[in-house]
């Protein structure tokens, strides 16, 4: 799988290898991290410094991994992996995962298509403003210079005089310098937009999309969510991560911790 994740099943065991993806994002957004709460039924495990908890049922296994991945707009994330132990294929995707709060509110995971659409619209918006800025910069690179000046002196007859005026003129060397500076700025802006588009697409590639999971096979990846302002006050209380795999509903307690 893209995004530096390798996930395999050996017998009934899971192996996870993770790497980090980093890129800059100027947008400020409230982000949260899931930390699963271990219990006798769902013991805590660690791999490469990352906490995970498995929940086992007759026909499926669910693993919640308490690791946060960077997405283009800083959505909150965690990872979910499943194994289909039944004899039949199942369809599994982000809409099979939700977070339930103590007051009864529930939030769903954001579909891949929605996040990909947000990135596409953001890139389109950035390209539009970059084109406008480039056109304005090019229009200003005309080589014309202007200003004001003052003068004073004494005439041959001993009369004092003074005054002021304005000047303007075209300088070919100045025009070339201005055009080169405008082009450098345009190239830098275009490169930054391309970098955001590339890194964003790479990050989104790790998201779970709706797929068919064959019997005995494993599947999983990143899921993203956003907490509405109306229930942010509930993030100090334990929540339930609910994962529907076929006809089995897994529930794992967790805390949602704000990331400063």
N, C-alpha and C positions, 0 to 999 in steps of 0.2 A: 504494500500500500504506500502511496505517496505520503509526504510530510514526515518522513523519518520514523514510521511506526511499523514494527514487525510483530504480527500477532499470530501465534500458532497454537494448536492443541496437540498435546502428546498424551495419549490415554485420556485421563480426565483433568489434565493439568493445563495451565495457561502459561505462556511465556510472553513477556512484554519487554521490548527494547525501545527506549524513547530517546529522542534528541530534541534540541530546541531550535526554534525558528524565531529570529528577531528582526524587526524592522520598525522604523519610526512612524509615529502617528500623532499628529498635533491635536486631535480631538480629545477632549476630556470627557470621560464617561465613568459613571459609578460601576465598578466591577466587583464580582463576588467569586469566592472559591468554595466548592463543596468539600466537606470533610466527613466521610462516612463514619457513623458511630458503631463500633464493634459490639457484638453481643455473643452469648453462648451459641446461638444459632448461626450467627454471621461473624466468625472470628476475624481479627485484623491480621493482615499480612503486609509485608513490605518488600519491594524489589527496586534496587537502584535508587533508594531514598524516596520512593513513591509509595504511598499507602494505597492498598486496594482491599476490597471486601467481596467475597463470593456469597451468593445466595443460591442454594441448590434445591431444586424441586424434581419431581419424578421425570418430567420430559424436557427440562431445560435447566441451564445454569446461567446466572447473570453475574457479571463482575462490574463493580463500580470502582473507577480509578480516580483518586483525588488529586488530579494534576490539572493545571490550567494551561491552555494553549492560547497564544495570541492570534486573534482574528483582526481583519482590517479595521473594524470600528470598535474594538475592545469589548465585544460581547463577552459575557461570562460563560465559561465552558467547564465541562468535565468529560470523562470518557466512559463509555458503556460498551461492554463486550458480552456476547451471548454465545451459547452453544445449544444447538438443536439436538436433543437426545431422543426425540420422538421418531416415529416411523414415517412421518409425512413432511413434505416441504412446508415452510411457513413464510409468510411475508412479514418483514420487519423493517421499521423506519423510525424517524424522529417522532412521528405521531403516536408511537407505542410507548413513549416515555413522557412522564410529567412529574412535576414537583407539587406535593400537596402541603399546604400550610395549616397550622393548628386551628385557624379560624374557619377552615373549610375552603378557602380560596385555593385554586390550582392554576399552575401555569404550564403551558406546553413548550416544547422545544421549537426553535425557529427552523423552518424547512430550509434545506440547502438552496432551493430555487429563490427564496426570499433574500437570503444573504448574498447570493450571486447577483441578483438583480440590484441590490443596494450598491454593490461594488461597481457594477456596470454603469449605473446612473451617476455615481460619484465621479468616475473617470470621464464620462461624457460632459459633466458640468465643469470639471477642471480643464478639459480640452477647450471648451467654449470660452472660458475666461482667459485661458492662455492665448488663444487666437486673438481675442479682443485686445489683450495687453500687448501682444506682438505687433498688431496693426497700429496701435497708438504710438508705440516706441519707434516703429519704422517711420511714421508720419512726423515725429519730432526730430528725426535724424536728417534734417534738411541743410545743415551747414550754415544756417543763418545765425548771426549773432547781433545783439542790439544792447543798448545801454544808454546811460545819460552821462553828461559831462558838464563841468562848470569852468568858467574862465574869468580872469580879471587882469587888469594892467593899467598902464598910464599912456596916454597919447603923447605925441611930440609937443603938443601945446600944453601939456601938464594936466590934462583932464583925466580923472580916474574913471574907469569903466569896469563893468562886470556883467556876467550873464550866464545862461545855461542852455543846454540843447540836448538833442537825442541823436543817436547814430544807429545805423544798421548796415549789414553787409553780408556777403556770402564768402565763406572760406572753404575751399575744396578739401583741405587737410582736415578741418574740423568735421566736415560732412562724413569723411571716411572713418574717422575715429568714432563718431556717433553711431554710424551704421554697424561697425564692428562690435561696439559695446552692446547694441540692441540685439545683434545676432547671438552673442555669447549668452545674454540673459535668456533669450528664447530657447537656445539649446539646453541650458541648465534646467529650465522649467519643463521642457519636454522629457528630459532624462528622468527627472523626479517623478513625473506622471507615469512613465513607463515602468519605473522601479516599483511604484505603488501597485500598479496593475499586475505585475509579475509576482511580487511577494504576496499580494492578496489572493491571487488565483491559487498559488501554491498552498497557502494556509487553508483555504476553503476545500482543497482537494482531500483533506483529512476528515471532513465531516461525513457523518452517516447519511446515506441516501436510501430511500426505500428499495429493498432488494429481497429476492427470494433466497432463503437459507435452506439448503438441502439437509436431509437427515444425517446426523453425525458431524455436520460442519459447524464452524465458528464464524462469527461476523461481528464487526464493531468499529468504533472510532470515536470521533469527537461529536458532542452535541452542544448546542449553544442556546442560551436563554437570556431573557431580560426580565427584571423584576419591576413591576409597576410601582410608581411612587406610593400608591394607596396601601400597599402591603409591605413596604420596606421596613416598617417598624417591627414586623414579625420575624425578621431574619435572625434575631437573637435566640429564637426558640427552635428546637429541633423540628425538622420537616421530614416528610416521607418521600423518598424517590420511588416512584411506581413504574415498573417496567412490565409491559404485557408481552409475553412470548407465547404465541399460539393461544391456547385456552388457559394458560397459567399466569397469574398476576404475582409478581415479586414486589415486596416492599422492604426497603432498607432505610433505616433512620440515618439522618445526617444533619450536620450544622452547616449553615451558609455564612461564611465569614467575609465581611467587607475587606476589600484590598485597598489600602491607602494609596 
